[in-house]
């Protein structure tokens, strides 16, 4: 199990794309995805537990590209 932490967001965050990424890559419901984005915008960190190391790394790279400051917790 890999933990990815979404720490904060940068100017130009692509909110809809971030929700879609969580839904498509991690199989999360759109309700949960939107709630995560809203919490991130309210300056809360989000911890996602991802089963697969490769998927976690792909998610991290894409989330960063969308404007999220994130990292993998070791």
C-alpha positions in Angstrom: 0.0 0.0 0.0 1.4 3.3 -1.1 0.3 6.6 0.5 0.2 9.7 -1.7 -0.3 13.0 0.1 -1.8 16.0 -1.7 -0.3 18.8 0.4 -1.4 22.0 -1.3 -2.2 23.5 -4.7 -0.7 26.0 -7.0 -2.2 28.9 -9.0 -4.0 27.5 -12.0 -5.0 24.2 -10.4 -7.1 22.2 -12.8 -9.9 21.2 -10.4 -12.1 19.3 -12.8 -9.1 17.4 -14.3 -8.0 16.5 -10.8 -11.4 15.1 -9.9 -11.4 13.1 -13.2 -7.9 11.8 -12.6 -8.9 10.4 -9.2 -12.0 8.9 -10.7 -10.3 7.3 -13.7 -6.9 6.3 -12.2 -8.0 5.3 -8.7 -11.6 4.3 -9.3 -13.0 6.7 -6.7 -16.5 8.0 -6.9 -17.0 11.5 -8.3 -18.6 12.6 -5.0 -15.4 11.6 -3.1 -13.2 13.1 -5.8 -14.9 16.5 -5.7 -14.8 16.4 -1.9 -11.1 15.8 -2.0 -10.5 18.7 -4.3 -12.7 21.0 -2.2 -10.8 20.0 0.9 -7.5 20.7 -0.9 -8.7 24.1 -1.9 -9.6 24.7 1.8 -5.9 24.1 2.7 -6.4 20.5 4.0 -3.9 17.8 3.1 -5.4 14.7 1.5 -3.9 11.2 2.0 -4.7 8.6 -0.6 -3.9 5.0 -0.1 -3.1 3.3 -3.5 -2.6 -0.4 -3.8 -0.1 -0.3 -6.8 3.2 1.5 -6.7 3.2 2.1 -10.4 -0.3 3.6 -10.4 0.7 5.7 -7.4 3.7 7.1 -9.2 1.7 7.8 -12.4 -1.0 9.5 -10.3 1.7 11.7 -8.5 3.2 12.8 -11.8 -0.2 13.7 -13.3 -1.5 15.4 -10.2 1.7 17.6 -10.1 1.2 18.5 -13.7 -2.4 19.6 -12.8 -1.1 22.0 -10.1 -1.0 19.9 -6.9 2.0 19.9 -4.6 2.2 16.2 -3.7 4.5 13.4 -2.6 4.7 9.7 -1.8 5.0 8.9 1.9 7.7 6.4 2.6 
